[in-house]
Amino acid sequence: MSFLNVNSPQVASNGRNKVALKPGHSLMDWVRFKGTFRPVRPQRITPEELAKHNTVGDLWTAIHGAVYDITSYIDYHPGGADELMKGAGIDSTEIFNQVHKWVNFQNMLKECLVGYLVFSSKYITPSTWNDLTDFWLLSQTSIDKQALT
């Protein structure tokens, strides 16, 4: 009978690598921890600015146009830092969709949002930007969003 070495990567049934998380770094620990974050007003983030944040100590990524600072999430990610680094400083939507298409990243990373990816400010009008930031402000409230639909 053989047992999985605790220090070796685990492989999920779909072939994805998983790493052993440190004690206190489960999904529920992440939920509690991210609750301590102070919200920031979203900014316009260019691809050039996003590219500057590409290290384990300063890790930003974009998913479906939203830019997240996931530096504090690294130790909580079941795939480990190596997997998150594949999306470091870039639009990682395609990478994310290949592995986690079903994951509600908006909720999981809401407190890590730093802004929205823009390719040129000439394409963002003040009213469009206001719509995006109004959406962000609404998402920060405790209003039952289902009641609004």
Number of C-alpha atoms within 10 A of each C-alpha: 2 4 5 8 9 10 9 11 16 17 12 9 7 7 8 13 15 16 19 18 16 9 8 11 18 15 13 11 13 18 15 11 13 17 12 9 11 8 14 13 10 18 16 17 21 16 15 11 13 21 17 14 18 18 13 16 11 14 24 29 28 26 20 15 15 20 28 23 21 23 20 16 19 19 19 22 20 20 19 18 16 12 16 22 17 14 20 25 24 22 21 19 17 13 15 19 13 9 11 12 12 9 11 10 13 15 11 14 17 19 19 22 22 22 22 21 21 17 13 11 12 7 9 13 10 10 9 11 16 12 12 16 17 12 11 17 14 12 15 12 9 7 10 9 10 6 6 6 5
